[in-house]
């Protein structure tokens, strides 16, 4: 019997250098897609999948993320006095229940694997999810919800993947796969971080969502540095693969890499077009811009 996935780790310690100077004072996770920060969408995805406790692995100058998920006394009192019921309800909706979020510090930028290891004492001895907050997953059923369904069927470790053009595989972590099963999952038989051009075992890249067993922490503790001189989560997963099953789930939806400017802008447009009122105003503007640049 599989143990339920109750906790999720969100590593939010990155510097966001691709968005400077905006991210000099504002964490990249707090940049907005329409009227919500990116991190809010990722937290909502986790909650929709049944996550009860979210662990944020932070760095310096990330206090505003903690503030976002806390009570804002002055603001809320002002809204009450002005009878702004809708705004009050919105703030109450995004605020987690007491005791369901934790914040721990990654004091040095030693890589994703190290960031996940920093959450070890809070996660404890139970399976957990990882959601990379740069990756915004848009679908009717959230990416993590799709993965939890696969986990309930197969147990072990689950990784979300999707296709990337073959000539771009050297930019990503790529999995080696078996034949798909009837439920569209497949066994992962290998993985490689940013393979040399022409050497990738598939064109399925790891898109920033994981369900892992707690044994990963012991491996990360003794993990040597890998690509980029950092402690790579992929290297520890490869070791764990020799002891436990790994399955892949091909995500059914759209992924926006909000760590890039093009992905961030694309996400804003995609979510805006989902809003009928905004779309009616935005489409003519986009058409005009396309004419000007063609």
C-alpha positions in Angstrom: 0.0 0.0 0.0 1.4 3.4 -1.0 1.8 6.2 1.6 -0.1 9.3 0.7 1.7 12.3 -0.7 1.1 14.9 2.0 4.1 17.3 1.7 5.7 19.2 -1.1 9.0 21.1 -1.4 9.2 24.3 -3.4 12.8 25.5 -3.9 12.6 29.3 -4.1 16.2 30.3 -3.3 17.2 31.2 -6.9 18.5 34.6 -7.7 16.4 35.3 -10.9 19.3 36.9 -12.7 17.5 36.7 -16.1 15.0 39.2 -14.8 17.3 41.8 -13.4 16.9 44.6 -12.5 13.3 43.7 -11.6 14.5 40.9 -9.3 17.0 43.0 -7.4 14.4 43.7 -4.8 11.5 41.4 -5.9 11.9 37.6 -5.9 11.3 36.1 -9.4 8.7 33.9 -7.8 6.7 37.0 -7.0 6.6 38.3 -10.5 2.9 38.3 -11.6 1.0 36.3 -14.2 -2.0 38.7 -14.5 -2.9 39.5 -10.9 -1.2 36.6 -9.1 2.4 35.9 -8.4 3.9 32.8 -10.1 4.3 31.1 -6.8 0.6 31.3 -6.1 -0.2 29.3 -9.2 2.3 26.6 -8.1 0.9 26.4 -4.5 -2.6 26.2 -5.9 -1.5 23.2 -8.1 -0.1 21.5 -5.1 -3.2 22.0 -2.9 -5.4 20.7 -5.7 -3.4 17.5 -5.7 -4.1 17.0 -2.0 -0.9 18.5 -0.6 -1.4 19.4 3.1 2.0 20.9 4.0 4.3 23.0 1.8 7.9 23.5 2.5 9.6 26.6 0.9 13.3 26.4 0.6 14.3 30.1 0.6 17.4 32.2 0.3 18.3 35.8 1.3 15.8 38.5 0.3 12.9 36.1 0.0 10.9 37.3 3.0 8.2 38.7 0.8 7.2 35.1 -0.2 6.5 34.3 3.5 4.6 37.6 3.8 2.4 36.8 0.8 1.1 33.6 2.5 0.6 35.3 5.9 -2.0 37.6 7.4 -1.7 41.3 6.4 -3.3 42.9 9.4 -3.3 46.6 8.2 -4.5 45.7 4.7 -7.2 43.4 5.8 -8.5 45.8 8.5 -8.7 48.5 5.9 -10.6 46.2 3.5 -13.0 45.4 6.3 -13.7 49.0 7.1 -14.3 49.8 3.5 -16.6 46.7 3.2 -14.4 45.2 0.4 -15.9 41.8 0.8 -14.6 40.3 -2.5 -11.1 41.4 -1.9 -11.2 40.0 1.7 -12.5 36.6 0.4 -9.6 36.5 -2.1 -7.0 37.1 0.6 -8.6 34.4 2.8 -8.6 32.0 0.0 -4.9 32.2 -0.8 -3.8 32.1 2.9 -2.9 28.6 4.1 -4.2 27.3 7.4 -1.9 27.8 10.4 0.9 25.2 10.6 0.6 24.1 7.0 3.6 25.9 5.6 7.3 25.8 6.6 10.2 27.9 5.5 13.8 26.7 5.6 17.0 28.5 4.3 19.4 27.3 1.7 22.4 29.4 2.8 24.6 28.7 -0.2 23.5 28.2 -3.9 24.8 24.7 -4.2 22.3 23.4 -6.6 18.8 21.9 -6.8 19.8 18.7 -5.0 21.2 20.6 -2.1 18.0 22.8 -1.9 15.9 19.6 -1.7 18.2 18.2 1.0 17.7 21.3 3.1 14.0 20.2 3.6 14.9 16.8 5.0 14.0 17.3 8.6 10.6 18.8 7.8 9.7 16.1 5.3 10.9 13.3 7.5 10.4 9.7 6.5 7.6 9.9 4.0 7.3 10.3 0.2 6.9 13.9 -1.0 6.5 16.1 -4.1 8.8 18.7 -5.6 7.4 21.5 -7.7 9.9 23.9 -9.4 8.2 27.3 -9.2 9.7 28.5 -12.5 7.6 26.0 -14.3 4.0 27.0 -14.7 1.8 24.1 -15.7 -1.6 24.9 -17.3 -4.2 22.2 -17.6 -7.7 21.3 -16.6 -6.3 18.7 -14.2 -3.0 19.9 -12.6 0.3 18.3 -13.4 0.8 17.1 -9.8 -2.8 15.7 -9.7 -2.0 13.6 -12.8 1.2 12.4 -11.1 -0.6 11.5 -7.9 -3.0 9.3 -9.8 0.0 7.5 -11.3 1.7 7.2 -7.9 -1.5 5.6 -6.4 -1.3 3.0 -9.2 2.4 2.3 -9.3 4.0 3.7 -6.1 7.8 4.3 -6.1 9.0 7.5 -7.7 7.2 9.5 -10.3 8.6 12.1 -12.7 6.6 14.3 -15.0 8.0 14.7 -18.6 7.1 16.1 -21.9 8.5 16.2 -25.4 11.1 18.7 -26.6 12.6 19.1 -30.1 15.5 16.7 -30.5 17.9 19.6 -31.3 17.1 21.1 -27.8 17.6 18.0 -25.7 21.1 19.2 -24.6 19.4 22.0 -22.6 17.4 19.6 -20.3 17.4 16.6 -18.1 16.3 13.7 -20.4 14.9 10.3 -19.4 15.3 6.9 -21.0 12.1 5.1 -21.2 10.5 1.7 -21.6 7.4 1.1 -23.7 4.3 3.0 -22.4 1.9 1.1 -20.2 -1.9 1.0 -20.8 -2.4 4.0 -18.4 0.2 6.1 -20.3 2.9 5.8 -17.7 6.2 4.1 -18.4 9.2 2.8 -16.6 12.2 5.1 -16.5 15.3 3.1 -17.2 17.9 6.0 -17.2 18.3 9.7 -17.2 21.0 12.2 -18.1 21.4 15.9 -17.2 22.0 18.0 -20.4 23.3 15.3 -22.7 25.8 16.2 -25.4 24.0 17.0 -28.8 23.1 13.8 -30.6 23.4 11.5 -27.5 20.0 11.9 -25.8 18.3 8.6 -25.1 14.9 10.2 -25.9 13.3 13.6 -26.4 11.4 13.5 -23.1 12.6 16.2 -20.7 12.0 16.4 -16.9 9.7 19.4 -16.6 9.9 20.3 -13.0 7.5 18.0 -11.1 8.6 15.0 -9.0 7.3 12.5 -6.5 10.2 11.0 -4.6 10.7 8.6 -1.7 12.5 9.8 1.4 15.6 7.7 0.7 16.7 10.4 -1.7 17.8 12.5 1.3 20.5 10.1 2.4 21.8 10.0 -1.2 21.8 13.8 -1.5 23.7 14.1 1.8 26.7 12.3 0.3 26.2 13.4 -3.4 29.3 14.7 -5.2 28.9 17.8 -7.3 27.9 17.2 -10.9 27.0 19.4 -13.9 27.8 23.1 -13.2 29.7 22.2 -10.1 26.4 21.8 -8.2 24.7 19.0 -6.3 22.4 17.7 -9.0 19.1 16.0 -8.0 19.3 14.0 -11.2 22.5 12.3 -10.1 20.9 11.2 -6.8 17.8 9.9 -8.6 20.1 7.8 -10.9 21.5 6.2 -7.8 18.1 5.6 -6.2 17.0 4.1 -9.5 19.2 1.1 -8.7 17.1 0.5 -5.6 13.6 1.6 -6.4 11.2 1.9 -9.4 10.9 5.1 -11.3 7.9 5.8 -13.6 7.3 8.7 -16.0 4.1 10.5 -16.7 3.8 12.5 -19.8 2.1 15.8 -18.8 -1.1 16.6 -20.6 -1.3 20.4 -20.7 0.8 23.4 -21.5 4.1 24.3 -19.7 5.5 27.8 -19.5 9.1 28.3 -18.3 8.7 31.5 -16.4 12.4 31.5 -15.6 12.8 32.8 -19.2 11.4 36.1 -20.4 9.6 34.6 -23.4 8.0 31.9 -21.2 6.9 34.5 -18.7 5.3 36.7 -21.4 3.7 33.7 -23.1 2.1 32.7 -19.8 0.7 36.1 -19.2 -0.9 36.1 -22.7 -2.2 32.6 -22.3 -3.9 33.2 -19.0 -5.2 36.6 -20.1 -6.9 34.9 -23.1 -8.7 32.6 -20.7 -10.4 35.6 -19.2 -13.3 36.6 -21.6 -13.3 40.2 -20.6 -9.5 40.6 -20.9 -9.4 38.6 -24.1 -11.9 40.9 -25.8 -9.5 43.8 -25.2 -6.3 42.0 -25.7 -6.9 40.2 -29.0 -7.2 43.5 -31.0 -4.1 44.8 -29.4 -2.1 41.7 -30.2 -3.4 41.8 -33.8 -2.2 45.4 -34.1 1.2 44.6 -32.7 1.6 41.6 -35.1 0.8 43.9 -38.0 3.4 46.4 -36.9 6.2 43.8 -36.5 5.4 41.8 -39.6 
